[in-house]
Amino acid sequence: MTGIDLSRRSLLPLAVGFWATTSASASPPTQPRAPWWKNSVFYEIYPRSFQDGNSDGIGDFIGMKDRLEYLAELGVDAIWVAACFDSPNVDNGYDVRDYRKIMPDFGTMENFDAFLARAKQLGIRVILDMVFNHTSDQHRWFIASRSSRNNRYRDFYHWHDGKNGAPPTNWQTQFGGSAWTLDEKTGQYYLHSFEAQQPDLNWENPEVRAELYAILKFWADKGVDGFRFDAITFIAKPEKLYDLTPEEIPARKTFADHGDRLSFYLKDMYEHVFKNTDLYSVGENWGVSRDEYARITDSRNKELSSGFRFDFQIKDNVDAWRKGTFHLSDLRAFNRDNSFDDHPGTWPVVWLEDHDYSRSVSRYGSQRPEYRDRSAKLLATMMLSLRGTPFIYQGQEIGMTNFPFKSIDQFDDVFAHNEWRLQVESGHISSQEMLVNLAATTRDNTRTPMQWNDGPNAGFSVVKPWMLVNPNFRTINCSAESSDPRSVLSFYKAMIRTRKQFPVLIHGTYKDVSPDDPQIYAYIREDSTNRVLIALNFSDDEKTLPLPEGKTVKRIIASNMDRTQIQSSSMHMQPWESVVVIL
C-alpha cells in the first residue's frame, strides 16, 4: 500500500495551537454502565470510495482493512459501513438484492470477515447499513411476489389495483415521479418510496419482520456491533390509501413519514433482536418532529438507541437540490434543540456530513482559501464538543471539499440526473442555473474517492477510479496532513482526545450564551466538575466575545490557533477562530 506511514503512531504531536491537559480539572470517568456508543466517536465509510484494495477502481473490504490503522490513529471508536450488500446498484447499494451477501464490487464474505476481525483487534466496533424500507426488484422475494397475485410472497410488498386507469394514489417518490409502478403481468401497481427498482416492504406482514430480524441476527452472530437503519421512518405506511393535496405535491410531502404503526414496528424489532444485548440501533429519522424523535429514541421506550435528524440539514438545501443560504441562527437553534437536556433518556447524534450531503467545509466554512483549514477545524471543535454521539464522514477529517462540477455528465447521482430531466429538459430553469445548484448540493460531493496522498488517483487506486477524483488532492490529502502538526487531520486527532479526556464535552448540560451577533456562537457545557465555554467565530472578520459576567478563564483546553491565554473579561477572536476554555 502507498500512502501514510503508520509506524510511529505513539510519536504523533498535538496540533500546534491546541492544548490538552491531564490535570485534576478533567472530569471523572462516566458511569461504567453507560452504553458504549454514548462515549464513542463514529466514522462513516462509503465503501465504493474509501480504498481500492484489488486494483479495479472500486473501493472494497480489502482496502478498508488496510486502512484500519489510520482510523485507529485518528482515535475513532466505531465505524459505520454504508450500504455494502449485494445490489444491482440502481441507487449505489441502497437497493439490496441479498442481505446475506457482500456486494461483489466490495469483495467476498471472507474479505469482510478479515476486515471485521482486524477492526476488533484494534478495538474498533463496526455497524452496518440496513436498508429495510425496501429491497431491490431483483431480490428473490420481489421476483416471487410479482410472479402471481396468489404467490406466498405477494404480501411482502404493497400491491394495489389502479383507480380509473391510473395509479391508486397521486403519491410521489423521493426522487420525483409517481410512487406506483404497474406490473403488466398481474395488472396491479406496487409501491416504491424511491426508484421503481426499489419496491417497499410491507412491515405489517409478520413474516416480513421475521425475515428481517433473522438478517440482523445473522450479522450480529458474526460480531457486528449494531446497525444504522436507512429510511426507517418510512416503513409505517398509511392504513388507508388517500391522495395528497395540490399543495402537498410540489412540497414533496411524503406519504410515509412516521406512520401510526412506526412505534409498534420498532418495539417489535427491539424485542426480537436488541433486547438484552449491547447492539446499537441508529435510525435515519426523516420527517419526525422533535417530540416524536424523543419518543422513538428514549431508552425507556425500547425502540431505537438514537437517530439522525435532518431539521438543520434541509435548511439550506431547498427541494433537495437548490442551494439556499446558511444562517448561523439556524445552526444555533438546532444545536440547542438537539441537546435534549429536557429529555435525559434521549441521546442525539451529532453530524455535519454523510454520503447524502455535500462537504461541510464548503457548505458552512469560509469561502476564502486562506481560512478553509481554520474553518474546518472550527467545525470539528463544534462537532466534538456537543452532547451526543459524533459521526465523522470519510474525508471530513482532512477538510475535503466539494468537487468543481462543470457538466451534468460528471454526475453519478441518480437524483441529480432525475432533477436535470425534471427542471432543465422540461424548460423550467436554465442548465447553468441548475448546474450551479447541483454542484453545491449533490450527494456526489461526498462520494468522490478518498484523498490519501498526492500520487496517481490520490492513492485511492492504481487504475482509473469509478468516480472523478477532486483535483485538489495534491494539497488536501492524508499523507501530507499526517506529518503536519497544524493540519486539519492533526486537529481532529487532538480534539477527539480532548473530548474523551473531558467527559463534560460528552455528557454535560448545554446552554447557549451567544451574544447579539449573527456570526458569533458560544455555549457552555457543564457537569459537577467542570464548566466549559466553547466560542466559535463563524466569519471572515475579527470579533469580540464578552465572557459570562463574573467569569474568568482558568485554562484553555482547545484552540484552532496559537492562543495561550485570555486575561481580560472579553475574548478578541480572529476570523474563524475556535477556542474551548474552562471557566
C-alpha positions as semicolon CSV with decimal commas, in nm:
position;residue;x (nm);y (nm);z (nm)
1;M;0,000;0,000;0,000
2;T;0,117;0,352;-0,073
3;G;0,016;0,640;0,149
4;I;0,065;0,717;0,517
5;D;0,346;0,581;0,730
6;L;0,167;0,442;1,035
7;S;0,472;0,301;1,208
8;R;0,514;0,594;1,451
9;R;0,166;0,627;1,596
10;S;0,283;0,694;1,950
11;L;0,506;0,983;1,842
12;L;0,244;1,199;1,669
13;P;0,240;1,554;1,810
14;L;-0,061;1,754;1,914
15;A;-0,175;2,013;1,665
16;V;0,001;2,345;1,707
17;G;-0,232;2,587;1,881
18;F;-0,416;2,303;2,052
19;W;-0,376;2,229;2,422
20;A;-0,499;1,935;2,622
21;T;-0,428;1,862;2,984
22;T;-0,438;1,559;3,211
23;S;-0,464;1,761;3,530
24;A;-0,727;1,719;3,800
25;S;-0,959;1,953;3,611
26;A;-1,052;1,671;3,376
27;S;-1,393;1,527;3,455
28;P;-1,418;1,197;3,638
29;P;-1,496;0,888;3,431
30;T;-1,855;0,846;3,326
31;Q;-2,070;0,575;3,473
32;P;-1,925;0,238;3,370
33;R;-2,267;0,104;3,277
34;A;-2,333;0,376;3,020
35;P;-2,389;0,226;2,674
36;W;-2,065;0,207;2,478
37;W;-2,199;0,416;2,191
38;K;-2,261;0,720;2,412
39;N;-1,888;0,768;2,466
40;S;-1,785;0,670;2,114
41;V;-1,675;0,870;1,812
42;F;-1,800;0,711;1,489
43;Y;-1,657;0,727;1,139
44;E;-1,867;0,658;0,830
45;I;-1,707;0,468;0,542
46;Y;-1,862;0,485;0,197
47;P;-1,709;0,158;0,068
48;R;-1,701;0,239;-0,302
49;S;-1,488;0,548;-0,244
50;F;-1,268;0,468;0,056
51;Q;-0,981;0,248;-0,069
52;D;-0,941;0,016;-0,367
53;G;-0,761;-0,296;-0,246
54;N;-0,780;-0,516;-0,557
55;S;-0,696;-0,263;-0,828
56;D;-1,028;-0,245;-1,010
57;G;-1,104;0,122;-0,944
58;I;-1,368;0,049;-0,678
59;G;-1,325;0,061;-0,301
60;D;-1,359;-0,268;-0,116
61;F;-1,313;-0,450;0,214
62;I;-0,954;-0,538;0,130
63;G;-0,879;-0,167;0,108
64;M;-1,083;-0,089;0,417
65;K;-0,890;-0,343;0,619
66;D;-0,561;-0,194;0,501
67;R;-0,667;0,149;0,628
68;L;-0,789;0,047;0,973
69;E;-0,465;0,155;1,140
70;Y;-0,527;0,504;1,003
71;L;-0,868;0,510;1,174
72;A;-0,722;0,375;1,499
73;E;-0,465;0,653;1,487
74;L;-0,739;0,909;1,426
75;G;-0,896;0,792;1,751
76;V;-1,238;0,672;1,638
77;D;-1,412;0,400;1,838
78;A;-1,655;0,267;1,580
79;I;-1,715;0,252;1,205
80;W;-2,043;0,276;1,020
81;V;-2,003;0,094;0,689
82;A;-2,256;0,235;0,442
83;A;-2,456;0,004;0,213
84;C;-2,236;-0,295;0,130
85;F;-2,469;-0,583;0,043
86;D;-2,523;-0,745;-0,296
87;S;-2,707;-0,499;-0,519
88;P;-2,773;-0,409;-0,884
89;N;-2,659;-0,058;-0,782
90;V;-2,952;0,140;-0,915
91;D;-2,904;0,360;-0,607
92;N;-2,543;0,285;-0,508
93;G;-2,623;-0,018;-0,294
94;Y;-2,943;0,110;-0,137
95;D;-3,136;-0,143;-0,346
96;V;-3,041;-0,472;-0,181
97;R;-3,063;-0,798;-0,374
98;D;-2,925;-1,025;-0,098
99;Y;-2,884;-0,915;0,264
100;R;-2,654;-1,205;0,347
101;K;-2,405;-1,148;0,067
102;I;-2,135;-0,883;0,029
103;M;-2,158;-0,676;-0,288
104;P;-1,912;-0,840;-0,531
105;D;-1,762;-0,499;-0,609
106;F;-1,657;-0,482;-0,244
107;G;-1,515;-0,836;-0,222
108;T;-1,623;-1,159;-0,056
109;M;-1,757;-1,261;0,281
110;E;-1,404;-1,375;0,365
111;N;-1,280;-1,022;0,292
112;F;-1,548;-0,882;0,521
113;D;-1,463;-1,128;0,797
114;A;-1,096;-1,032;0,777
115;F;-1,190;-0,662;0,795
116;L;-1,412;-0,721;1,099
117;A;-1,151;-0,931;1,277
118;R;-0,880;-0,667;1,226
119;A;-1,115;-0,391;1,345
120;K;-1,179;-0,585;1,665
121;Q;-0,805;-0,634;1,717
122;L;-0,768;-0,256;1,704
123;G;-1,059;-0,201;1,943
124;I;-1,286;-0,056;1,675
125;R;-1,651;-0,157;1,663
126;V;-1,843;-0,194;1,336
127;I;-2,207;-0,122;1,249
128;L;-2,368;-0,194;0,912
129;D;-2,627;-0,017;0,700
130;M;-2,963;-0,193;0,689
131;V;-3,200;-0,090;0,411
132;F;-3,526;-0,231;0,544
133;N;-3,782;0,005;0,393
134;H;-3,740;-0,157;0,054
135;T;-3,545;-0,417;-0,142
136;S;-3,419;-0,436;-0,497
137;D;-3,671;-0,550;-0,755
138;Q;-3,417;-0,828;-0,818
139;H;-3,448;-0,962;-0,463
140;R;-3,587;-1,316;-0,464
141;W;-3,881;-1,204;-0,250
142;F;-3,995;-0,950;-0,507
143;I;-3,933;-1,178;-0,802
144;A;-4,167;-1,428;-0,638
145;S;-4,410;-1,155;-0,529
146;R;-4,467;-1,027;-0,881
147;S;-4,499;-1,374;-1,032
148;S;-4,871;-1,401;-0,945
149;R;-5,137;-1,248;-0,723
150;N;-5,160;-1,559;-0,506
151;N;-4,788;-1,617;-0,451
152;R;-4,681;-1,658;-0,088
153;Y;-4,455;-1,351;-0,117
154;R;-4,724;-1,126;-0,269
155;D;-4,796;-0,971;0,070
156;F;-4,426;-0,899;0,133
157;Y;-4,482;-0,579;-0,068
158;H;-4,759;-0,324;-0,125
159;W;-4,977;-0,422;-0,422
160;H;-5,297;-0,238;-0,516
161;D;-5,539;-0,205;-0,803
162;G;-5,533;0,117;-1,002
163;K;-5,804;0,381;-0,992
164;N;-5,983;0,487;-1,310
165;G;-5,699;0,366;-1,527
166;A;-5,439;0,549;-1,316
167;P;-5,222;0,463;-1,012
168;P;-5,402;0,402;-0,680
169;T;-5,299;0,746;-0,545
170;N;-5,105;1,053;-0,656
171;W;-4,815;0,980;-0,419
172;Q;-4,470;1,088;-0,537
173;T;-4,130;0,925;-0,484
174;Q;-3,843;1,097;-0,305
175;F;-3,666;1,121;-0,640
176;G;-3,966;1,264;-0,828
177;G;-4,241;1,092;-1,027
178;S;-4,517;0,851;-0,929
179;A;-4,460;0,621;-0,632
180;W;-4,653;0,346;-0,814
181;T;-4,539;0,122;-1,097
182;L;-4,777;-0,100;-1,293
183;D;-4,682;-0,465;-1,327
184;E;-4,825;-0,570;-1,663
185;K;-4,829;-0,941;-1,580
186;T;-5,052;-0,921;-1,273
187;G;-5,231;-0,596;-1,356
188;Q;-5,162;-0,430;-1,022
189;Y;-4,938;-0,146;-0,905
190;Y;-4,659;-0,181;-0,648
191;L;-4,542;0,097;-0,416
192;H;-4,191;0,240;-0,403
193;S;-4,078;0,542;-0,200
194;F;-3,769;0,577;-0,417
195;E;-3,684;0,437;-0,761
196;A;-3,915;0,186;-0,932
197;Q;-3,641;-0,073;-0,881
198;Q;-3,677;-0,029;-0,503
199;P;-4,017;-0,176;-0,405
200;D;-4,128;-0,103;-0,048
201;L;-4,160;-0,387;0,201
202;N;-4,485;-0,448;0,388
203;W;-4,389;-0,433;0,756
204;E;-4,744;-0,514;0,859
205;N;-4,679;-0,871;0,747
206;P;-4,523;-1,059;1,044
207;E;-4,338;-1,287;0,802
208;V;-4,154;-0,985;0,660
209;R;-4,050;-0,875;1,006
210;A;-3,934;-1,225;1,098
211;E;-3,718;-1,242;0,786
212;L;-3,563;-0,902;0,859
213;Y;-3,493;-0,989;1,222
214;A;-3,320;-1,309;1,111
215;I;-3,093;-1,099;0,889
216;L;-2,997;-0,877;1,184
217;K;-2,919;-1,183;1,396
218;F;-2,708;-1,329;1,115
219;W;-2,479;-1,024;1,118
220;A;-2,484;-0,989;1,497
221;D;-2,367;-1,350;1,523
222;K;-2,073;-1,256;1,302
223;G;-1,973;-0,995;1,558
224;V;-2,123;-0,676;1,418
225;D;-2,196;-0,425;1,697
226;G;-2,510;-0,261;1,563
227;F;-2,698;-0,121;1,269
228;R;-2,785;0,207;1,102
229;F;-3,137;0,184;0,958
230;D;-3,185;0,363;0,628
231;A;-3,518;0,545;0,580
232;I;-3,654;0,372;0,891
233;T;-3,932;0,628;0,942
234;F;-4,076;0,533;0,601
235;I;-4,163;0,175;0,699
236;A;-4,506;0,253;0,850
237;K;-4,734;0,316;0,554
238;P;-5,082;0,468;0,589
239;E;-5,350;0,214;0,674
240;K;-5,578;0,358;0,407
241;L;-5,493;0,498;0,065
242;Y;-5,556;0,868;0,006
243;D;-5,446;1,143;-0,233
244;L;-5,211;1,426;-0,145
245;T;-5,349;1,777;-0,175
246;P;-5,234;2,003;-0,462
247;E;-5,023;2,195;-0,210
248;E;-4,850;1,884;-0,074
249;I;-4,732;1,751;-0,410
250;P;-4,492;2,035;-0,505
251;A;-4,377;2,047;-0,142
252;R;-4,274;1,682;-0,181
253;K;-4,486;1,578;0,111
254;T;-4,410;1,214;0,173
255;F;-4,690;0,966;0,231
256;A;-4,493;0,752;0,474
257;D;-4,330;0,974;0,736
258;H;-4,366;0,829;1,086
259;G;-4,692;0,642;1,027
260;D;-4,912;0,533;1,317
261;R;-4,757;0,188;1,337
262;L;-4,392;0,301;1,346
263;S;-4,350;0,263;1,722
264;F;-4,513;-0,079;1,713
265;Y;-4,266;-0,200;1,449
266;L;-3,964;-0,055;1,629
267;K;-4,068;-0,203;1,963
268;D;-4,124;-0,538;1,795
269;M;-3,776;-0,525;1,641
270;Y;-3,622;-0,429;1,975
271;E;-3,795;-0,718;2,150
272;H;-3,684;-0,975;1,895
273;V;-3,329;-0,853;1,826
274;F;-3,190;-0,586;2,060
275;K;-3,327;-0,683;2,399
276;N;-3,058;-0,794;2,646
277;T;-2,778;-0,704;2,404
278;D;-2,543;-0,406;2,370
279;L;-2,619;-0,371;1,999
280;Y;-2,653;-0,013;1,880
281;S;-2,951;0,089;1,664
282;V;-2,943;0,428;1,497
283;G;-3,213;0,539;1,256
284;E;-3,231;0,777;0,963
285;N;-3,519;0,967;1,119
286;W;-3,666;1,161;0,826
287;G;-3,970;1,375;0,888
288;V;-4,019;1,323;1,260
289;S;-4,087;1,610;1,496
290;R;-3,865;1,672;1,797
291;D;-4,120;1,512;2,032
292;E;-4,154;1,211;1,805
293;Y;-3,776;1,175;1,786
294;A;-3,754;1,196;2,166
295;R;-4,012;0,920;2,197
296;I;-3,854;0,692;1,937
297;T;-3,506;0,719;2,090
298;D;-3,599;0,738;2,459
299;S;-3,418;0,447;2,625
300;R;-3,724;0,372;2,836
301;N;-3,941;0,312;2,529
302;K;-3,726;0,032;2,381
303;E;-3,734;0,143;2,017
304;L;-3,408;0,288;1,876
305;S;-3,086;0,378;2,056
306;S;-3,052;0,706;1,866
307;G;-3,109;0,867;1,529
308;F;-3,004;1,119;1,267
309;R;-3,219;1,431;1,250
310;F;-3,240;1,650;0,937
311;D;-3,410;1,967;1,058
312;F;-3,091;2,168;1,014
313;Q;-2,954;1,987;0,708
314;I;-3,254;2,079;0,495
315;K;-3,247;2,450;0,586
316;D;-3,008;2,547;0,306
317;N;-3,090;2,253;0,078
318;V;-3,419;2,363;-0,076
319;D;-3,618;2,096;-0,262
320;A;-3,315;1,866;-0,206
321;W;-3,123;2,032;-0,492
322;R;-3,143;2,412;-0,472
323;K;-2,866;2,584;-0,274
324;G;-3,008;2,806;-0,003
325;T;-2,832;3,039;0,239
326;F;-2,666;2,912;0,554
327;H;-2,768;3,110;0,862
328;L;-2,577;3,062;1,187
329;S;-2,903;3,123;1,372
330;D;-3,042;2,802;1,220
331;L;-2,741;2,605;1,344
332;R;-2,761;2,753;1,691
333;A;-3,133;2,684;1,714
334;F;-3,087;2,325;1,603
335;N;-2,800;2,251;1,841
336;R;-2,999;2,391;2,131
337;D;-3,295;2,179;2,023
338;N;-3,078;1,873;1,964
339;S;-2,911;1,876;2,308
340;F;-3,225;1,719;2,458
341;D;-3,137;1,835;2,809
342;D;-3,510;1,821;2,878
343;H;-3,521;1,454;2,772
344;P;-3,247;1,274;2,970
345;G;-3,349;0,937;2,826
346;T;-3,293;1,059;2,469
347;W;-2,945;1,055;2,317
348;P;-2,878;1,256;1,999
349;V;-2,643;1,214;1,705
350;V;-2,407;1,497;1,609
351;W;-2,313;1,519;1,241
352;L;-2,243;1,757;0,954
353;E;-2,163;1,525;0,663
354;D;-2,270;1,186;0,536
355;H;-2,295;1,016;0,196
356;D;-2,615;1,209;0,111
357;Y;-2,495;1,567;0,165
358;S;-2,221;1,795;0,038
359;R;-1,896;1,872;0,216
360;S;-1,937;2,071;0,538
361;V;-1,634;2,296;0,491
362;S;-1,770;2,401;0,151
363;R;-2,118;2,438;0,293
364;Y;-2,063;2,607;0,629
365;G;-1,698;2,713;0,629
366;S;-1,518;3,011;0,484
367;Q;-1,523;3,068;0,108
368;R;-1,182;3,234;0,133
369;P;-0,898;2,984;0,068
370;E;-0,679;3,122;0,346
371;Y;-0,946;3,034;0,603
372;R;-1,050;2,695;0,468
373;D;-0,841;2,489;0,710
374;R;-0,922;2,712;1,004
375;S;-1,296;2,688;0,939
376;A;-1,271;2,309;0,903
377;K;-1,108;2,300;1,248
378;L;-1,380;2,524;1,387
379;L;-1,647;2,282;1,263
380;A;-1,452;1,997;1,426
381;T;-1,442;2,192;1,753
382;M;-1,819;2,229;1,746
383;M;-1,897;1,870;1,645
384;L;-1,674;1,721;1,912
385;S;-1,797;1,944;2,196
386;L;-2,172;1,883;2,170
387;R;-2,385;1,636;2,365
388;G;-2,441;1,319;2,165
389;T;-2,254;1,069;1,951
390;P;-2,044;1,235;1,679
391;F;-2,028;1,083;1,331
392;I;-1,732;1,190;1,117
393;Y;-1,765;1,120;0,745
394;Q;-1,465;0,996;0,547
395;G;-1,251;1,286;0,430
396;Q;-1,414;1,532;0,668
397;E;-1,115;1,490;0,899
398;I;-0,879;1,629;0,632
399;G;-1,113;1,906;0,515
400;M;-1,216;1,755;0,181
401;T;-1,421;1,997;-0,026
402;N;-1,695;1,986;-0,287
403;F;-1,600;1,879;-0,638
404;P;-1,582;2,153;-0,908
405;F;-1,854;2,009;-1,134
406;K;-1,868;2,165;-1,482
407;S;-2,114;1,939;-1,665
408;I;-2,412;1,715;-1,588
409;D;-2,215;1,431;-1,746
410;Q;-1,978;1,439;-1,448
411;F;-2,255;1,347;-1,203
412;D;-2,320;0,988;-1,096
413;D;-2,609;1,064;-0,858
414;V;-2,940;0,927;-0,989
415;F;-3,122;1,209;-0,810
416;A;-2,915;1,473;-0,990
417;H;-2,999;1,324;-1,330
418;N;-3,367;1,292;-1,242
419;E;-3,383;1,655;-1,135
420;W;-3,199;1,761;-1,450
421;R;-3,471;1,598;-1,659
422;L;-3,747;1,748;-1,447
423;Q;-3,607;2,101;-1,428
424;V;-3,382;2,160;-1,730
425;E;-3,509;1,932;-2,006
426;S;-3,864;2,042;-1,927
427;G;-3,760;2,406;-1,965
428;H;-3,830;2,520;-1,607
429;I;-3,480;2,661;-1,544
430;S;-3,160;2,708;-1,741
431;S;-2,886;2,446;-1,749
432;Q;-2,643;2,698;-1,599
433;E;-2,867;2,772;-1,300
434;M;-2,927;2,401;-1,240
435;L;-2,558;2,315;-1,263
436;V;-2,462;2,582;-1,010
437;N;-2,719;2,448;-0,763
438;L;-2,644;2,080;-0,817
439;A;-2,271;2,140;-0,783
440;A;-2,332;2,280;-0,435
441;T;-2,586;2,023;-0,316
442;T;-2,529;1,690;-0,493
443;R;-2,457;1,374;-0,297
444;D;-2,167;1,315;-0,535
445;N;-1,963;1,573;-0,344
446;T;-1,910;1,326;-0,061
447;R;-1,876;1,023;-0,289
448;T;-1,555;1,123;-0,468
449;P;-1,259;0,895;-0,383
450;M;-1,080;0,943;-0,054
451;Q;-0,768;1,157;-0,090
452;W;-0,487;0,955;0,064
453;N;-0,179;1,112;-0,096
454;D;-0,063;1,324;-0,389
455;G;0,014;1,026;-0,613
456;P;-0,191;0,892;-0,904
457;N;-0,565;0,892;-0,829
458;A;-0,493;1,037;-0,484
459;G;-0,367;0,696;-0,366
460;F;-0,720;0,556;-0,386
461;S;-0,646;0,315;-0,674
462;V;-0,370;0,226;-0,919
463;V;-0,628;0,234;-1,201
464;K;-0,892;0,487;-1,304
465;P;-1,143;0,520;-1,017
466;W;-1,514;0,461;-1,058
467;M;-1,570;0,832;-0,996
468;L;-1,373;1,150;-1,057
469;V;-1,107;1,247;-0,802
470;N;-1,123;1,602;-0,670
471;P;-0,835;1,789;-0,841
472;N;-0,727;1,949;-0,510
473;F;-0,598;1,612;-0,383
474;R;-0,238;1,725;-0,432
475;T;-0,273;1,971;-0,146
476;I;-0,557;1,813;0,054
477;N;-0,459;1,457;0,140
478;C;-0,398;1,234;0,442
479;S;-0,027;1,179;0,381
480;A;0,059;1,549;0,378
481;E;-0,163;1,624;0,676
482;S;-0,037;1,335;0,889
483;S;0,308;1,493;0,903
484;D;0,183;1,849;0,958
485;P;0,102;1,934;1,323
486;R;-0,101;2,233;1,203
487;S;-0,323;2,032;0,968
488;V;-0,695;1,966;0,988
489;L;-0,619;1,596;1,043
490;S;-0,387;1,665;1,337
491;F;-0,651;1,891;1,487
492;Y;-0,918;1,620;1,463
493;K;-0,689;1,373;1,640
494;A;-0,621;1,616;1,921
495;M;-0,985;1,724;1,955
496;I;-1,102;1,362;1,975
497;R;-0,850;1,301;2,255
498;T;-0,969;1,609;2,441
499;R;-1,335;1,506;2,409
500;K;-1,252;1,173;2,572
501;Q;-1,037;1,337;2,838
502;F;-1,315;1,577;2,939
503;P;-1,646;1,386;2,955
504;V;-1,822;1,715;3,026
505;L;-1,797;1,765;2,649
506;I;-1,998;1,444;2,604
507;H;-2,246;1,434;2,890
508;G;-2,259;1,788;3,031
509;T;-2,561;2,014;3,009
510;Y;-2,583;2,262;2,722
511;K;-2,653;2,636;2,742
512;D;-2,629;2,883;2,453
513;V;-2,460;3,204;2,572
514;S;-2,407;3,365;2,232
515;P;-2,403;3,746;2,222
516;D;-2,624;3,957;2,000
517;D;-2,405;3,894;1,697
518;P;-2,510;3,691;1,389
519;Q;-2,159;3,548;1,343
520;I;-2,053;3,450;1,696
521;Y;-2,166;3,125;1,851
522;A;-2,086;3,042;2,214
523;Y;-2,219;2,780;2,453
524;I;-2,140;2,630;2,792
525;R;-2,115;2,260;2,872
526;E;-2,133;2,189;3,245
527;D;-2,124;1,895;3,484
528;S;-2,049;1,855;3,855
529;T;-1,676;1,905;3,793
530;N;-1,631;2,149;3,506
531;R;-1,789;2,447;3,337
532;V;-1,657;2,471;2,980
533;L;-1,711;2,756;2,733
534;I;-1,690;2,687;2,360
535;A;-1,651;3,001;2,148
536;L;-1,675;2,998;1,767
537;N;-1,633;3,286;1,522
538;F;-1,824;3,193;1,205
539;S;-1,695;3,482;0,997
540;D;-1,408;3,624;0,793
541;D;-1,388;3,918;1,035
542;E;-1,237;3,975;1,378
543;K;-1,493;3,967;1,658
544;T;-1,506;4,029;2,032
545;L;-1,689;3,792;2,267
546;P;-1,764;3,911;2,622
547;L;-1,709;3,639;2,881
548;P;-2,005;3,548;3,103
549;E;-2,040;3,804;3,380
550;G;-1,810;3,740;3,673
551;K;-1,628;3,456;3,496
552;T;-1,260;3,426;3,415
553;V;-1,074;3,170;3,210
554;K;-0,892;2,909;3,417
555;R;-0,745;2,713;3,131
556;I;-0,757;2,682;2,754
557;I;-0,805;2,317;2,660
558;A;-0,855;2,353;2,286
559;S;-0,780;2,614;2,021
560;N;-0,751;2,608;1,645
561;M;-0,496;2,891;1,665
562;D;-0,191;2,981;1,873
563;R;-0,391;3,111;2,167
564;T;-0,225;3,055;2,503
565;Q;-0,415;3,286;2,736
566;I;-0,722;3,505;2,789
567;Q;-0,666;3,766;3,057
568;S;-0,948;4,014;3,012
569;S;-1,325;3,994;3,056
570;S;-1,368;3,958;2,682
571;M;-1,213;3,748;2,409
572;H;-1,086;3,909;2,091
573;M;-1,133;3,642;1,824
574;Q;-0,963;3,609;1,487
575;P;-1,162;3,508;1,175
576;W;-1,288;3,150;1,210
577;E;-1,120;3,108;1,546
578;S;-1,248;2,841;1,783
579;V;-1,150;2,802;2,146
580;V;-1,258;2,577;2,433
581;V;-1,187;2,703;2,786
582;I;-1,259;2,600;3,142
583;L;-1,426;2,879;3,340
